[in-house]
Structure formats: C-alpha cells, structure tokens
Amino acid sequence: MKLAQRVTELAESATLAVTAKATALKAEGIDIISFAAGEPDFDTPAHIRRTCAAALDAGQTRYPKPASGIPPARQAVCEKFARENDLKYEPNQVLITSGGKMAVYLAIQALIDPGDEVVIPKPYWVSYPEMVKLAGGAPVFIAGPEQEGYKLTPDLLSSVLTDRTRIFMHTSPSNPSGVTYAPNEVRGLAEVLAGRDLVVISDEIYDRLLYDGQETLSFAAASDHAFRQTLTLNSASKTHAMTGWRLGYAGGPIDIIKAMAKLQSQMTSGAATFNQVALTEALTGDQSAVESMRVAFEDRGHRMYERLIGFSGVRCPKPTGAFYCFPNVSGTYERLGVDGSVAFAKLLLDKARVAVVPGVAFGMDEHVRLSFATNMEQIDEGLSRIEKMLT
Ligand SMILES: Cc1ncc(COP(=O)(O)O)c(C=O)c1O
C-alpha cells in the first residue's frame, strides 16, 4: 500500500522506540534497567486525580467548550504564567492542547511555510526537526561549545540567522542535556533577536525542575520585545507527573494563539474536558508534590552525574534542570568496537541489560541520554552495570 511521502520520510520517535524495546524485553522476564523513559516514575498527586474523578462524576464529559480550552483552565494557566514566569497573558492569549507535543506541532504548523528556516540548537528534543520537516520547513542546526554544555552564545545565534529564519527554538532546561540557560544568557539571546521578524518558541516544559539553586528566565520575560515575539509552551506532564493525561498549554501573541486554536478545532477539538478540570487543580492547587518530586530528582541527578563522570572515556555536562544526563561516551567507542551511539546503546542493552537512548536521535552521535526519573536503587544498579561494561 502506498503511504504518503511525508510519513515515509518521518523518523520514528527514538525515545518511544527504545522504551518500547526495553518494556518488551522486561515482559519476556529479562532483567532490564531502563534509563530510556522521559517521564516521572511518580503517580499523579492524589488531589489532582480526585479532582478529575469528581469532574467525571459531575458529568464534565462533553466536548471542551471552546476547543481552545475551558475558561477555568485558561485562567489557571494565566495565573501560573504570572506567578512563576513573570508573564502577563490574558486568557485569550492562552491555548490548552492535548500534550505539550501538540502545542509544539500546532505552533510549527501555524508559522512555517515551505522553505522557511527554523533554528534548532543541538542537542535538541527529538521531535522538533521532524515536525519542522512535516511543515515543509528547513531545520538549521547549531551547537555551542561542549565545555559550556552546548549553550548558544549571542554571536553563534546571530551567525545562523537569515532573512528566511522564521522560528528560533529555545529549550531550557534542555531535554536531552539538562543544561539550563541563566537569566543573563537568555537576555543575551533575546537581544540578538530583537527587531527581527521571527518567532521564538520557548519550550519551558521543565521550568519547575531546577537544581543546585539554578536560576532561569522565561524567554518572553527577557524584554518587551521578547514578550511580543515569543510563544511560551509548557505542559503538565513533567512538573505534575501527568504524562498520560496529555495536557499542554501555550501563551503568546494573540494572532499565533488564534491560528493554533483554528488548527486545533479541526484536528482534535481540544484536550479532554475532565482533564482540563484536573489541569486547573494542578496549576492552582497544592504545589507541595511538585517540590518533593523536584528534590527527589535533584538527589538522583547528583548520584547519576557524579558516577558517570568517574567512568573512563566519559564526559558529561552537569544537568541543572530536567531529569537527564547526556554523557559524551565517544571516548569508549574504539575500546568497545562500536561506531556510534546506536551501536553503543545496542551493546549496552545486549551485554549490560541497560536501556539508554542513542544521542544521534538528539543530533549528537557522541552521546547517549540517561533519564534519572527512576529510583535510586535502579540508578545505582544500572550505573554499576555500565561501569562493568566500560572497564
Ligand atoms: C522538551 C520537550 N518538549 C515537549 C515535550 C512534550 O511533552 P508532553 O507532550 O508530554 O507534554 C517533551 C516530552 O518529552 C519534552 O521533553
């Protein structure tokens, strides 16, 4: 059967693929330690689950009205942006989507015509390039120096901008590296973009998962110009352990939000109504679980990072946010007889029974990604297995 070219050219999500393989091996009874999944191992906090159950019992089971998000949820998103990001959006500048992924997709579909360029810093979240290509756009990749955790400098960013640049993708903290831009670094990038006819998509899905006192700044809060130029994206998935609920949201210039809402009204009709009631509770209710999960991730991240940098042939940018380590393991390739991150990850799965995601999926074949959204025992055991393979 003939499938559309845009689908045959599309890469499968590497993170979901590795997770599926590790799950299948586990189901066969094989003792696998998986560092592949990009999701908290915690359950959604009880008060959020209870709110959703009550919404179902109260009959909130019909189409969301309007498709762009029920009013209480949009109001809750405005409150979150004001409280935590210093961003003053009105409810009509906000859209609720079926997951953060959908928000990124809608934004790219709303903004990109064939041939338009999208600047994507490396390492990048797996889905950005594929979504840009689906819209007919051209991804333009750029990376800062390794010793700076690959962060872009204003000069580097400036060097790739052209008249065809339509979007700059900014992700801080980063998936896959956990590296986070400090406020002055965000301001430096915003200055370069001021006055240009382009949109910044600021993916801030890990904005509450910051470690070691790391400070950051929402891109849109960098200046008045940045506010008018930026679409801010977030999601309930990581902060509130709600990956399965598929709840994302966006705030930004009204024209972009309207265009995304129009697309959404034709594609999904919006996020499930009772889930949006739960999102309202997640954003405005008790926030203590957010902090206790953050503290647990911080401890686990320290352990994983400290052990990884002790392994011979391994270097790693220090994660100050999100829940990933992204070590450069290319110093072990010759010794192990592998030619890249896919072969490295395969060897690790076959020999050490540890699942990691090959860095090539994030644009860097010298690296692999390990998630520390798993318990300390698994982290210790998994790293001991990796250490054994590397020595
Ligand atoms: C950087 C980044 N953006 C967006 C998403 C999408 O998350 P979700 O669709 O679960 O909200 C993810 C998930 O892994 C991510 O890491």
The ligand as an SDF file (V2000), in Angstrom:
LIG
                    3D

 16 16  0  0  0  0  0  0  0  0999 V2000
   11.4850   19.4030   25.5690 C   0  0  0  0  0  0  0  0  0  0  0  0
   10.1540   18.7330   25.4930 C   0  0  0  0  0  0  0  0  0  0  0  0
    9.1370   19.3780   24.9170 N   0  0  0  0  0  0  0  0  0  0  0  0
    7.9190   18.8320   24.8220 C   0  0  0  0  0  0  0  0  0  0  0  0
    7.6660   17.5510   25.3000 C   0  0  0  0  0  0  0  0  0  0  0  0
    6.2660   17.0190   25.1640 C   0  0  0  0  0  0  0  0  0  0  0  0
    5.7330   16.5680   26.3450 O   0  0  0  0  0  0  0  0  0  0  0  0
    4.1810   16.2330   26.5080 P   0  0  0  0  0  0  0  0  0  0  0  0
    3.6190   16.0460   25.1600 O   0  0  0  0  0  0  0  0  0  0  0  0
    4.1280   15.0090   27.3450 O   0  0  0  0  0  0  0  0  0  0  0  0
    3.5600   17.4020   27.2130 O   0  0  0  0  0  0  0  0  0  0  0  0
    8.7040   16.8120   25.8810 C   0  0  0  0  0  0  0  0  0  0  0  0
    8.4990   15.4390   26.3240 C   0  0  0  0  0  0  0  0  0  0  0  0
    9.3800   14.6380   26.4480 O   0  0  0  0  0  0  0  0  0  0  0  0
    9.9740   17.4390   26.0010 C   0  0  0  0  0  0  0  0  0  0  0  0
   10.9890   16.7960   26.5800 O   0  0  0  0  0  0  0  0  0  0  0  0
  1  2  1  0
  2  3  1  0
  2 15  2  0
  3  4  2  0
  4  5  1  0
  5  6  1  0
  5 12  2  0
  6  7  1  0
  7  8  1  0
  8  9  2  0
  8 10  1  0
  8 11  1  0
 12 13  1  0
 12 15  1  0
 13 14  2  0
 15 16  1  0
M  END
$$$$
